[in-house]
Amino acid sequence: MSFFIRALAAEDLDRVWVLAGESLEAPRWTRQDYERIVQEAEPVLLVRCGLVALCGSDLVGFVVASWLREETVAEVEGLFVERTYRRQGIGGALIGACMAWARTAGASTLRLEVRASNVAALALYQRYGFSAAGIRPAYYSSPLEDALVLQAPLFPQIPVPL
């Protein structure tokens, strides 16, 4: 299957809103919160990123992240791939693109929370260099569950000599 990743655009907002509503892990944001990512002028302190995954013309996943310029750590606020498109590399492509964005923005580390029982997500994040940094007890509801805090270093891109 072929797919591509691009920046969140205004025409994506309806679909992202629907996908976010289907996810237990996506941020519980209002539609206006997602709109702000697209409409933000040059940010002063808080930098936001929204990326979407498309298969043909179908938006099948997204990731949202932020970085506070005074901090060294950027944060993945939500990552979601539609159920029928999982295990096909889309989640990995989204997290990889998010890591590239955070590195370019100026962060040195990327952090996220994940349900302790989400074995597939934990395996994905481990492949991208994430390791345990803490636990947030009873962080998730429906069902009540701990969140594992994971983080990964964002190494600078090193050019490969020819």
N, C-alpha and C positions, 0 to 999 in steps of 0.2 A: 504494500500500500504506500502511496506517496502522499506526503503532507508537507506543509511549510509553516514556518513561524513568522509572524510579523507583529508590529506594534498594534495595540488596541486602538480602534478608530470609532468615531461616533456611530457609524452604521452597525457596529458590533454590539452595542449596548443592550439592545433587546434580548439577543441570544445569550449574552453573558449573564444577564439578570435571570433568565430562565434556568440556565445551567447552575448558577449559584444557589438557586432555590431548591434544586434537586440534590444538593450536596449537604452532608452533615458537617463537613469540614470547611466549606467555603466561608469567607467572612460574612457575618450577618450585617451587611451594609445595606443602606438604602440605594435606590437607583442613582440618586444624586451623588453618592459617594463614588460610584463608578464613573459618572459623568465628569467629576472633578479631575480624574486622571487624564481624560482626553482634553479637557478644556484648560488645564493649568498653563498659565504663562510661565515665564522663567521663574522657577521656585527659588525662594530665598534660603530657607533652612531645610525644609523637608522635600526630598525628591521622591517622586512616585514613578512606578513603571507598571504598565499593563501589556501583556503579550498574549496573543491568541494563536491557536493551532487550527489550520484549515486543511480539510481533505476535499479537494475540488473547491466548490463554493460553500461547503458546509463547515461552520465553525464547530469544532468538536472538543475544544479544551481551552483553558486559559490559566494564566498565572498573574498574580498581582504582588508587588513588592514595594518596599519603601526604604529610604535611607535618610537618616538625620545627619546633615553635614558635620555636626559636632562629634559624631560617634564614629567608631571604626567598623561597626557591625551593621549590615543591611539585614532586612527581615523579609522573608517570604510570608505574605499575609494570607495567601490562599492559592492552591493549585488544584485544578479539577480537569479530569478527562472523562468525557461521556463513556458510560459503561461499555458499550459495544465497540469502542475504539481503544480500550485499554490493552496493555501487553503487546503493543505494536511500536513502541519507541517514542510515542508522543509525549508522555510524561517526562521522559529523560531529555527529550529535545527542549521542552519548556523549561526544565530546571537548569539545563546547560545554558540556554539563552539568558535566563535570569541571572545566573552566575556571571556571565560575560557582561551583562548590563551593570551589575553591582560593582564588578572590578573596574569597569570603565568610569563609573560614577565616582569612584574613589574609596569604596569600602575595602577592607582587608579580610573580612569574614562575612559569611552569609549564615543566618540562623533561621530556624523554623520550628514549629510544634507539629507533632503527629500523634494520632491516637496510639496508645501503647499496643493495641491489638492489630494495628494495620500492618501486617507482615509484608504485604506486597510493597507498600510505600517505604517501609523501613529498608527493604532490600534495594529498592531504587536509590534511595538517598545514600546508602552505604557505598554503592557503586560510584557515586559522585563525590566521595570523600567526606561525607558527613559522619560525625561521631557524637556520642552522647555528651551533653553538657549539663543536663539536669532533668528534673521532673517537676511538673506542675500538677499537684494532686487535684483530682476531681475537676479538671479544666473543661472537659467536654460534658455536654448533657445529651440525653436521648440516644443512647444510654449514658449514664454517668461513668466517666472514665478519666484516667490520668492521661496527661500529655507528656510525651518525651520531648525534651528540648534538644535539638540537634544543631550542630554547626559545622561549617566547612571553611577551611582557609581558601582565600582567593589569590592564588599565586599569579604574579604578572605573566603575561604571555611572553615566552622567550622565543625569539626567532630561531628557526632551524637553519643551520648553515647549509649551503648548497655545495 
